[in-house]
Amino acid sequence: MKTKIVRVPILPFGMVNCHLLVGEHGCVLVDAGLPGSAGKIGSALRQCGRNWEDLKLIVITHAHVDHAGSAAEIRSLSGAPILASDGDLDYYARRRPMTFCDTGWFGKLFLKTGLILQPYEGFTPGILLRQGESVDLQAYGVAGKAVHTPGHTAGSVSVLLDDGNALVGDLLASGMLLGGLIRTGRAIRPPFEDDPAQVARQLGHLLAAGCNCFYMGHGGPLPADETRRHAERLATLARGDAQ
């Protein structure tokens, strides 16, 4: 059975997405949405003919509240372990506050609203992905692996499926402002990004590995050619020789 990717809209118009990976022998959740998102994820499971017991793993791509906000609650409901990178561990455990590098006026405005700063229940991942490591997801019912792809944050994680699909969190975004109704097929930078040069390299590695469709937390999905265009532009911007 090919892994089915189910987008779970946490906010309208693709503004915030989680993704449920449905395999023959289990499901994997990629990102947990804002605090209070467990009901939407539970509904997505039921629509697929599954329940909380079928959720075998929760992968959190990074520590921002719109990706990690409901992780602890979903772990309690499902019993599934949380996989995340040690690069963001202090943020998951709420030992220090998250820092943000905005990518432009929208990021600055978004930060002023305080939405990205809202607290969530802290947790310690049961499976800690360290630099250079990967985790085979076959044991959790999905043909693919989780890999460390730093750049958006130090602890960003992506999921690479054997069929060429990739779930990359906030390595890139699409749409007008965030998700949005228009320009949904056009890659953009997310509102915050720690290291654009590193993001460009990570996207290049994923493309070289054969990833052909990219699912993200805001907007998408995007094909390989649009992702490549964005990675090349991002590398140019990071060098400082283009606007």
Secondary structure, 3 states (H helix, E strand, C coil): CCCEEEEEEEEHHHCEEEEEEEECCEEEEECCCCCCCHHHHHHHHHHCCCCHHHEEEEECCCCCHHHHCCHHHHHHHHCCCEEEEHHHHHHHCCCCCCCCCECCHHHHHHHHHCHHHCCCCCCCCCEEECCCCEEECHHHCCCEEEEECCCCCCCCEEEEECCCEEECCCCCEECCCCCCCCCCCCEECCCECCCHHHHHHHHHHHHHCCCCEEECCCCCCEEHHHHHHHHHHHHHHHHCCCC
